[in-house]
Amino acid sequence: MESTASRRALTCSSFSRTENCSNSVYISPNNATRSTRQSLPTPPPRQSLPTPPPRQSLPTPPPAPSAPPPHLSPPPHLSPPPPPPTPSALSPLTGYLNDPGTFEVTESQHKAATIGIVIGTTMAVVLIITLIIYCLIERKLPWGNMMTSRKKEKKNANIKAFLRSHDLPIPRQYSYREIRKMTNSFTDKLGQGGFGGVYKGKLPDGRLVAVKVLNDSKSNGEDFINEVSSISRTSHVNVVSLLGFCYKPKGVLIYEYMSNGSLDKLIYNQGSSSTNFQLEWKMLYEIAIGIARGLEYLHQGCNMRILHFDIKPHNILLDENFCAKISDFGLAKLSKRDQSTVSMNGTRGTRGYIAPEVGSNHFGRVSFKSDVYSYGMMVLEMVGRRKNLDLDVSQTSRIYFPHYIYKHIKASTDLHFDGITNEEEEEIAKKMILVSLWCIQANPSDRPSMTGVMEMLQGSLQSLHLPPNPFLSSPPTSPQRSGKTFRLKRAIGILFLLHGELYHLKTLKVWSA
């Protein structure tokens, strides 16, 4: 009985340390009359845990600043902007906050990025347009071929139709690729002029050629057709031969190669010795005769008369034997053999070699005598070995060579030219001077034809006489050649004769000397 009560007391103490179990006594059914409760023994008191020391209080934070007065506080619907980041918080390299989770772009960086995008886009567009244009020019694209083929075919048809209509032989036509191949991509340049450049080339059969590439302004118009049609009519030893042509993408003319270049390089060279000058006087004389033969052929020997309109030293080529050949027919005009004059819409030629009637309508229509005038001016430069107008001479009387040489011939004074060592050379020089002075007469009717020039050059010096002063004559404009009207027109003729050279003389103030 006691043991059962003891176990119950221990069980109650295991569930709760603070509560006391009730002193209940198990009453057996056999002992139901016993109702007395006997209390269990009280457990010993629990020992209290030690009290922890009191925690130290943290320092009290400073009081928050007082709120601004009501009249300075922001409106309730607007929140104040966040403070900008301190400079130390920004990365010095990227401009972003050092915090990897946030970044910020400055205003200058935004502008730089915008400018970079605009520039990059513009450059890309320009590059694309440039590539498209290049492809069109080089005919890489099919529509480029379609745009240019019709024009080129029409031009080619016009050239061939013109040649066939005049019963002319058609020179061989080359492609531009063949032109590039024969000139080694235009590496060896022989010369440059207002018409374009001239390059040295070689045909497949080994012959050397001079390839003349015309400028765009010359290759698509009258100059190209003039040269092809004019020179296709010719076959003369003193006229350069056209071996072929190309019409696209540029006008190209293929001539026989002249190893000694043009005449201007020979007559303006002042570095020769006296021995070379002796040879050169005879050579210059033969060159003058050869050019006269070529012009006579153009005026009289072809089925149609050809007026060159640009005779000058630069357009006279010399082969390995110094045989002269007339070239550059870009300004030429054709006329029937029974027509003595041609009409012109404007001035043609190079200043200093243009006849007075070519630059003015006061002297009537233009005839083949204009080529005679140009020939005379060129021969004077061959004799003087200088330009007819030279502003760098030591004496003002020598500035305009035709005027200077006429005075000396009229005064029968000795000619003091370099290289003249004997009477034969002096006779050659005088003959060339007299013939050229006849050729530059202001009145076209006073000039000889090229046939007459040939006769004078090949005749004796004694058969030649001094011509009138070419600077005091002018073409007749009326039956009456006297009075104020005549003198005024004569003065106009002199001005046209000099072609503006008097204005150059005024700049040097030679008129006051």
C-alpha positions as CSV (number, residue, x, y, z in Angstrom):
1,M,0.0,0.0,0.0
2,E,2.7,2.4,0.9
3,S,4.8,1.4,-2.1
4,T,2.0,2.2,-4.4
5,A,1.5,5.6,-2.9
6,S,5.2,6.3,-3.1
7,R,5.3,5.5,-6.8
8,R,2.4,7.8,-7.5
9,A,4.1,10.6,-5.7
10,L,7.2,10.3,-7.8
11,T,5.1,10.2,-10.9
12,C,3.4,13.4,-10.0
13,S,6.6,15.1,-9.2
14,S,8.0,14.2,-12.7
15,F,5.2,16.1,-14.5
16,S,5.4,19.3,-12.4
17,R,8.1,20.7,-10.3
18,T,6.0,23.5,-8.9
19,E,2.7,21.8,-8.2
20,N,2.0,19.3,-5.3
21,C,0.2,16.1,-6.0
22,S,-3.0,15.5,-4.0
23,N,-2.8,13.0,-1.1
24,S,-5.1,10.4,-2.4
25,V,-5.2,6.9,-1.0
26,Y,-6.2,4.0,-3.1
27,I,-9.1,2.2,-1.4
28,S,-9.5,-1.3,-2.1
29,P,-13.0,-2.6,-2.8
30,N,-12.6,-4.8,0.2
31,N,-11.8,-1.8,2.4
32,A,-14.4,0.7,1.0
33,T,-15.3,2.0,4.4
34,R,-11.9,3.6,4.9
35,S,-12.1,7.2,3.7
36,T,-9.2,8.8,5.5
37,R,-6.6,10.5,3.1
38,Q,-3.0,10.4,4.1
39,S,-0.8,13.3,2.6
40,L,2.5,12.4,1.0
41,P,5.8,13.8,2.2
42,T,6.7,17.3,0.8
43,P,9.8,17.4,-1.6
44,P,12.7,19.6,-0.8
45,P,12.7,23.3,-2.1
46,R,14.4,24.0,-5.5
47,Q,17.6,26.1,-5.4
48,S,17.2,29.4,-7.3
49,L,19.6,30.2,-10.1
50,P,22.0,33.1,-9.7
51,T,20.7,36.4,-11.0
52,P,22.7,37.7,-14.1
53,P,24.3,41.1,-13.8
54,P,22.3,44.0,-15.1
55,R,22.9,45.0,-18.8
56,Q,24.7,48.2,-19.4
57,S,22.4,50.7,-21.2
58,L,23.6,52.0,-24.7
59,P,24.3,55.7,-25.0
60,T,21.3,57.7,-25.9
61,P,21.4,59.0,-29.6
62,P,21.4,62.7,-30.0
63,P,17.9,64.1,-30.5
64,A,16.7,64.5,-34.0
65,P,16.7,68.0,-35.5
66,S,13.7,69.9,-35.0
67,A,11.2,70.1,-37.9
68,P,11.5,73.2,-40.1
69,P,9.0,75.9,-39.6
70,P,5.7,75.3,-41.4
71,H,6.3,78.1,-43.9
72,L,9.6,76.4,-45.1
73,S,8.5,72.7,-45.2
74,P,8.0,71.2,-48.7
75,P,4.5,70.5,-49.9
76,P,3.2,67.1,-48.7
77,H,2.7,65.8,-52.3
78,L,6.4,66.4,-53.2
79,S,9.2,64.4,-51.7
80,P,12.6,66.0,-51.4
81,P,15.1,64.7,-54.1
82,P,17.6,62.1,-52.9
83,P,21.1,63.5,-52.1
84,P,23.7,63.0,-55.0
85,P,26.3,60.4,-54.4
86,T,29.6,61.6,-53.0
87,P,32.5,61.7,-55.5
88,S,34.2,58.9,-53.6
89,A,31.3,56.6,-54.3
90,L,31.7,56.8,-58.1
91,S,34.2,54.6,-59.9
92,P,37.0,56.7,-61.5
93,L,37.0,54.4,-64.5
94,T,33.4,53.7,-65.4
95,G,31.5,56.5,-63.7
96,Y,29.3,54.0,-62.0
97,L,28.7,53.6,-58.3
98,N,31.1,51.3,-56.5
99,D,28.1,49.3,-55.4
100,P,27.8,46.6,-58.0
101,G,24.1,46.6,-57.8
102,T,23.6,50.2,-58.9
103,F,25.0,52.5,-61.6
104,E,24.7,56.1,-62.7
105,V,25.6,57.9,-66.1
106,T,26.7,61.5,-66.0
107,E,25.3,64.1,-68.4
108,S,28.6,64.5,-70.3
109,Q,28.8,60.7,-70.8
110,H,25.2,60.7,-72.1
111,K,26.1,63.5,-74.7
112,A,29.3,61.7,-75.7
113,A,27.4,58.5,-76.3
114,T,24.7,60.3,-78.4
115,I,27.4,62.0,-80.5
116,G,29.2,58.7,-81.0
117,I,26.0,57.0,-82.2
118,V,25.3,59.8,-84.7
119,I,28.8,59.8,-86.1
120,G,28.9,56.0,-86.4
121,T,25.6,55.9,-88.2
122,T,26.6,58.7,-90.6
123,M,29.9,57.0,-91.4
124,A,28.1,53.7,-92.0
125,V,25.6,55.4,-94.4
126,V,28.3,57.2,-96.3
127,L,30.4,54.0,-96.6
128,I,27.4,52.1,-98.0
129,I,26.6,54.8,-100.5
130,T,30.3,55.0,-101.6
131,L,30.4,51.2,-102.1
132,I,27.2,51.3,-104.2
133,I,28.5,54.1,-106.4
134,Y,31.8,52.3,-106.8
135,C,30.0,49.1,-107.8
136,L,27.9,51.0,-110.3
137,I,31.0,52.6,-111.8
138,E,32.8,49.4,-112.0
139,R,29.7,47.7,-113.4
140,K,29.7,45.1,-110.6
141,L,25.9,45.3,-110.2
142,P,23.5,44.3,-113.0
143,W,21.5,47.6,-112.8
144,G,24.8,49.5,-113.2
145,N,25.3,47.8,-116.5
146,M,21.8,48.5,-117.5
147,M,22.2,52.2,-116.8
148,T,25.4,52.6,-118.7
149,S,25.1,50.1,-121.5
150,R,22.5,52.0,-123.4
151,K,24.4,55.2,-123.4
152,K,27.6,53.5,-124.5
153,E,25.9,51.5,-127.2
154,K,24.3,54.7,-128.5
155,K,27.7,56.5,-128.5
156,N,29.4,53.5,-130.2
157,A,26.7,53.4,-132.8
158,N,27.1,57.2,-133.5
159,I,30.8,56.9,-134.0
160,K,30.6,53.9,-136.3
161,A,27.7,55.4,-138.2
162,F,29.6,58.6,-138.7
163,L,32.6,56.8,-140.0
164,R,30.5,54.6,-142.3
165,S,28.5,57.5,-143.6
166,H,31.7,59.2,-144.8
167,D,33.1,56.0,-146.2
168,L,36.0,56.0,-143.7
169,P,38.0,53.0,-142.4
170,I,37.0,52.1,-138.9
171,P,40.0,51.7,-136.6
172,R,40.2,48.7,-134.3
173,Q,38.1,49.0,-131.2
174,Y,39.6,47.9,-127.9
175,S,38.0,47.2,-124.5
176,Y,39.1,49.2,-121.5
177,R,40.5,46.0,-120.0
178,E,42.7,45.6,-123.0
179,I,43.8,49.3,-122.7
180,R,44.8,48.7,-119.0
181,K,46.7,45.6,-119.9
182,M,48.7,47.2,-122.8
183,T,49.6,50.2,-120.6
184,N,50.4,48.1,-117.5
185,S,47.6,49.9,-115.6
186,F,48.8,53.4,-116.9
187,T,52.2,53.3,-115.1
188,D,54.4,55.0,-117.8
189,K,53.1,58.5,-118.4
190,L,54.5,60.4,-121.3
191,G,52.7,63.7,-120.9
192,Q,49.7,65.6,-119.7
193,G,47.6,68.3,-121.5
194,G,44.3,69.9,-121.3
195,F,42.7,67.0,-123.2
196,G,44.0,64.4,-120.7
197,G,47.1,62.2,-120.2
198,V,49.3,60.2,-122.7
199,Y,50.7,56.8,-121.6
200,K,53.2,54.4,-123.1
201,G,51.9,51.0,-124.1
202,K,52.6,47.9,-126.0
203,L,50.3,45.9,-128.4
204,P,50.2,42.1,-128.3
205,D,52.4,42.0,-131.4
206,G,55.1,44.0,-129.6
207,R,54.6,47.4,-131.2
208,L,55.0,50.4,-128.9
209,V,52.0,52.8,-128.8
210,A,51.0,56.1,-127.3
211,V,47.7,55.8,-125.5
212,K,45.8,59.1,-125.1
213,V,43.1,59.0,-122.4
214,L,40.7,61.9,-122.8
215,N,39.1,63.7,-119.9
216,D,35.5,63.1,-119.2
217,S,34.5,66.4,-120.7
218,K,36.4,65.5,-123.9
219,S,35.6,61.9,-124.3
220,N,31.8,62.1,-124.6
221,G,31.4,64.9,-127.1
222,E,32.5,66.5,-130.3
223,D,36.3,66.4,-129.6
224,F,36.4,62.6,-129.5
225,I,34.4,62.2,-132.7
226,N,36.4,65.0,-134.4
227,E,39.7,63.3,-133.7
228,V,38.5,59.8,-134.7
229,S,36.8,61.0,-137.9
230,S,39.5,63.4,-138.9
231,I,42.5,61.2,-138.4
232,S,40.8,58.2,-139.9
233,R,40.8,60.1,-143.2
234,T,44.5,60.6,-143.2
235,S,47.4,58.5,-144.4
236,H,50.6,60.6,-144.6
237,V,54.1,60.3,-143.3
238,N,53.8,63.6,-141.5
239,V,50.5,62.9,-139.8
240,V,50.4,60.5,-136.8
241,S,48.5,57.2,-137.4
242,L,45.5,56.1,-135.4
243,L,45.8,52.4,-134.5
244,G,42.7,52.0,-132.4
245,F,40.2,53.5,-130.0
246,C,38.1,52.7,-127.0
247,Y,34.8,54.5,-126.1
248,K,34.0,53.2,-122.6
249,P,34.2,54.1,-119.8
250,K,36.5,56.8,-121.2
251,G,37.5,57.9,-124.6
252,V,40.9,56.4,-125.5
253,L,42.9,56.9,-128.7
254,I,45.8,54.7,-129.6
255,Y,48.6,56.2,-131.7
256,E,51.9,55.0,-133.0
257,Y,54.7,55.7,-130.5
258,M,57.0,58.7,-131.0
259,S,60.2,58.0,-129.2
260,N,61.5,61.6,-129.2
261,G,58.4,63.1,-127.8
262,S,56.9,66.5,-128.8
263,L,58.6,69.4,-130.4
264,D,58.3,71.8,-127.5
265,K,60.7,69.7,-125.4
266,L,63.3,70.1,-128.1
267,I,63.1,73.7,-129.0
268,Y,62.9,75.0,-125.4
269,N,66.0,73.1,-124.3
270,Q,68.8,75.5,-123.6
271,G,71.4,73.1,-122.4
272,S,72.9,71.8,-125.7
273,S,76.4,72.3,-126.7
274,S,77.5,74.2,-129.8
275,T,78.0,70.9,-131.8
276,N,74.4,69.9,-131.1
277,F,73.2,73.3,-132.1
278,Q,74.8,72.9,-135.5
279,L,73.0,69.6,-136.0
280,E,69.8,71.2,-134.6
281,W,69.6,74.0,-137.1
282,K,69.6,71.5,-139.9
283,M,67.2,69.3,-138.0
284,L,64.8,72.2,-137.2
285,Y,64.8,73.1,-140.9
286,E,63.8,69.6,-141.9
287,I,61.2,69.5,-139.1
288,A,59.7,72.8,-140.4
289,I,59.5,71.3,-143.9
290,G,57.9,68.1,-142.7
291,I,55.2,70.0,-140.8
292,A,54.5,72.1,-143.9
293,R,54.1,68.9,-145.9
294,G,51.6,67.5,-143.4
295,L,49.5,70.7,-143.3
296,E,49.5,70.9,-147.1
297,Y,48.2,67.3,-147.2
298,L,45.4,68.2,-144.7
299,H,44.4,71.2,-146.7
300,Q,44.7,69.8,-150.2
301,G,45.4,66.1,-150.2
302,C,42.4,64.6,-148.4
303,N,39.0,63.9,-150.0
304,M,37.7,66.6,-147.5
305,R,39.6,69.6,-146.3
306,I,40.8,69.3,-142.7
307,L,41.4,72.5,-140.7
308,H,43.5,71.6,-137.6
309,F,43.0,74.9,-135.5
310,D,45.6,73.9,-132.9
311,I,49.0,73.9,-134.6
312,K,51.7,74.4,-131.9
313,P,55.0,72.7,-130.8
314,H,53.2,70.6,-128.2
315,N,51.1,68.9,-130.9
316,I,54.1,68.0,-133.2
317,L,55.5,64.6,-132.4
318,L,58.9,63.3,-133.4
319,D,59.8,59.7,-134.1
320,E,63.3,58.1,-133.7
321,N,64.5,59.8,-136.9
322,F,63.1,63.2,-135.8
323,C,60.5,63.0,-138.5
324,A,57.7,65.4,-137.6
325,K,54.1,64.2,-137.3
326,I,51.0,66.3,-136.7
327,S,48.8,65.1,-133.9
328,D,45.8,66.1,-131.7
329,F,42.8,66.6,-134.0
330,G,40.4,67.3,-131.2
331,L,39.6,70.9,-132.5
332,A,39.7,70.1,-136.2
333,K,36.9,71.0,-138.5
334,L,36.0,69.3,-141.8
335,S,34.8,71.0,-145.0
336,K,34.4,70.1,-148.6
337,R,37.3,70.8,-150.9
338,D,35.4,73.4,-152.9
339,Q,34.6,75.4,-149.7
340,S,37.3,77.9,-148.8
341,T,35.9,79.0,-145.4
342,V,34.0,77.4,-142.5
343,S,31.8,78.9,-139.8
344,M,32.6,78.7,-136.1
345,N,30.6,79.2,-133.0
346,G,33.6,80.2,-130.8
347,T,37.3,80.6,-130.6
348,R,39.4,77.5,-131.2
349,G,43.1,77.0,-130.5
350,T,45.8,78.0,-128.0
351,R,46.5,81.7,-127.2
352,G,49.6,82.9,-128.9
353,Y,48.9,80.7,-132.0
354,I,45.4,81.8,-132.8
355,A,44.9,83.8,-136.0
356,P,43.1,87.2,-135.5
357,E,40.1,86.3,-137.6
358,V,39.4,83.2,-135.4
359,G,38.8,85.4,-132.4
360,S,36.8,88.1,-134.1
361,N,34.0,88.5,-136.6
362,H,35.4,91.7,-137.9
363,F,37.6,89.8,-140.4
364,G,35.1,87.5,-142.1
365,R,34.8,83.7,-142.1
366,V,37.6,81.4,-141.1
367,S,39.6,79.6,-143.7
368,F,42.6,77.3,-143.8
369,K,44.8,80.4,-143.6
370,S,44.3,80.3,-139.9
371,D,46.5,77.1,-139.8
372,V,49.1,79.1,-141.8
373,Y,49.2,81.8,-139.2
374,S,49.7,79.2,-136.4
375,Y,52.4,77.6,-138.4
376,G,54.3,80.9,-138.7
377,M,54.1,81.6,-135.0
378,M,55.4,78.1,-134.3
379,V,58.4,78.5,-136.7
380,L,59.4,81.8,-135.0
381,E,59.6,79.9,-131.7
382,M,61.7,77.3,-133.4
383,V,64.1,80.0,-134.6
384,G,64.3,81.9,-131.4
385,R,64.3,78.7,-129.2
386,R,61.9,80.5,-126.9
387,K,58.3,81.5,-126.4
388,N,57.2,84.4,-128.6
389,L,56.1,86.2,-125.4
390,D,58.8,86.0,-122.7
391,L,58.6,88.3,-119.8
392,D,61.8,87.1,-118.2
393,V,64.2,88.5,-120.9
394,S,66.8,91.1,-119.9
395,Q,65.7,93.7,-122.6
396,T,62.2,94.9,-122.9
397,S,62.6,95.1,-126.7
398,R,62.9,91.3,-126.7
399,I,59.8,90.6,-124.8
400,Y,57.7,90.0,-127.9
401,F,60.0,88.1,-130.3
402,P,58.1,88.5,-133.6
403,H,58.3,92.3,-133.3
404,Y,61.9,92.2,-132.2
405,I,63.0,89.9,-135.1
406,Y,61.2,91.9,-137.7
407,K,63.1,95.0,-136.8
408,H,66.4,93.2,-137.0
409,I,65.6,91.7,-140.4
410,K,64.5,95.0,-141.7
411,A,67.7,96.7,-140.5
412,S,69.8,93.9,-142.1
413,T,71.7,93.4,-138.9
414,D,73.5,90.1,-138.2
415,L,71.5,87.5,-136.3
416,H,73.2,86.6,-133.1
417,F,71.6,83.2,-132.5
418,D,73.4,80.5,-130.5
419,G,74.9,77.7,-132.7
420,I,75.1,79.6,-136.0
421,T,78.7,79.1,-137.1
422,N,78.6,79.3,-140.9
423,E,76.8,81.0,-143.7
424,E,74.6,77.9,-144.4
425,E,73.1,77.9,-141.0
426,E,72.6,81.7,-141.1
427,E,70.8,81.3,-144.4
428,I,68.6,78.6,-143.0
429,A,67.7,80.9,-140.0
430,K,66.9,83.9,-142.3
431,K,64.8,81.8,-144.6
432,M,62.7,80.4,-141.7
433,I,62.2,83.9,-140.3
434,L,61.1,85.4,-143.6
435,V,58.7,82.6,-144.3
436,S,57.2,82.8,-140.8
437,L,56.7,86.6,-141.1
438,W,54.8,86.1,-144.3
439,C,52.6,83.5,-142.5
440,I,51.6,85.8,-139.6
441,Q,50.3,88.6,-141.7
442,A,47.1,90.0,-140.1
443,N,45.2,89.9,-143.4
444,P,44.5,86.2,-144.3
445,S,44.7,87.1,-148.0
446,D,48.3,88.3,-147.5
447,R,49.4,84.9,-146.2
448,P,50.6,82.2,-148.5
449,S,49.0,78.8,-148.7
450,M,51.0,75.8,-147.4
451,T,51.9,75.0,-150.9
452,G,53.5,78.4,-151.2
453,V,55.2,77.9,-147.8
454,M,56.8,74.7,-149.2
455,E,58.1,76.5,-152.2
456,M,59.6,79.3,-150.2
457,L,61.3,77.0,-147.8
458,Q,62.8,74.8,-150.5
459,G,63.7,77.8,-152.7
460,S,66.7,80.1,-152.5
461,L,67.1,82.9,-150.0
462,Q,67.5,85.5,-152.8
463,S,64.0,84.7,-154.1
464,L,62.5,85.9,-150.8
465,H,61.8,89.5,-149.9
466,L,60.8,91.2,-146.7
467,P,57.0,91.1,-146.1
468,P,55.0,94.1,-144.8
469,N,55.1,94.8,-141.1
470,P,52.6,92.2,-139.8
471,F,51.7,94.4,-136.9
472,L,50.6,97.4,-139.0
473,S,48.3,95.6,-141.5
474,S,44.8,94.5,-141.2
475,P,42.2,92.9,-143.5
476,P,40.2,95.2,-145.7
477,T,36.8,95.8,-144.3
478,S,35.7,98.4,-146.9
479,P,36.9,99.6,-150.3
480,Q,38.2,102.8,-148.6
481,R,41.4,101.9,-146.6
482,S,42.1,105.4,-145.2
483,G,40.7,107.8,-142.6
484,K,39.7,107.3,-139.0
485,T,37.6,104.2,-139.6
486,F,40.5,102.4,-141.2
487,R,43.0,103.4,-138.5
488,L,40.5,102.3,-135.8
489,K,40.0,98.9,-137.4
490,R,43.7,98.5,-137.9
491,A,44.2,99.1,-134.2
492,I,41.6,96.5,-133.4
493,G,43.4,94.1,-135.7
494,I,46.6,94.6,-133.8
495,L,44.9,94.0,-130.5
496,F,43.4,90.7,-131.7
497,L,46.8,89.8,-133.2
498,L,48.6,90.0,-129.9
499,H,45.7,88.0,-128.1
500,G,46.0,89.9,-124.9
501,E,49.8,90.0,-124.8
502,L,49.7,93.8,-124.5
503,Y,48.0,93.5,-121.1
504,H,50.9,91.4,-119.9
505,L,53.3,94.1,-121.1
506,K,51.4,96.8,-119.2
507,T,51.9,94.9,-116.0
508,L,55.6,95.3,-116.4
509,K,55.2,99.0,-117.1
510,V,57.3,98.7,-120.2
511,W,55.2,101.4,-121.9
512,S,56.8,104.1,-119.8
513,A,60.3,103.0,-120.7
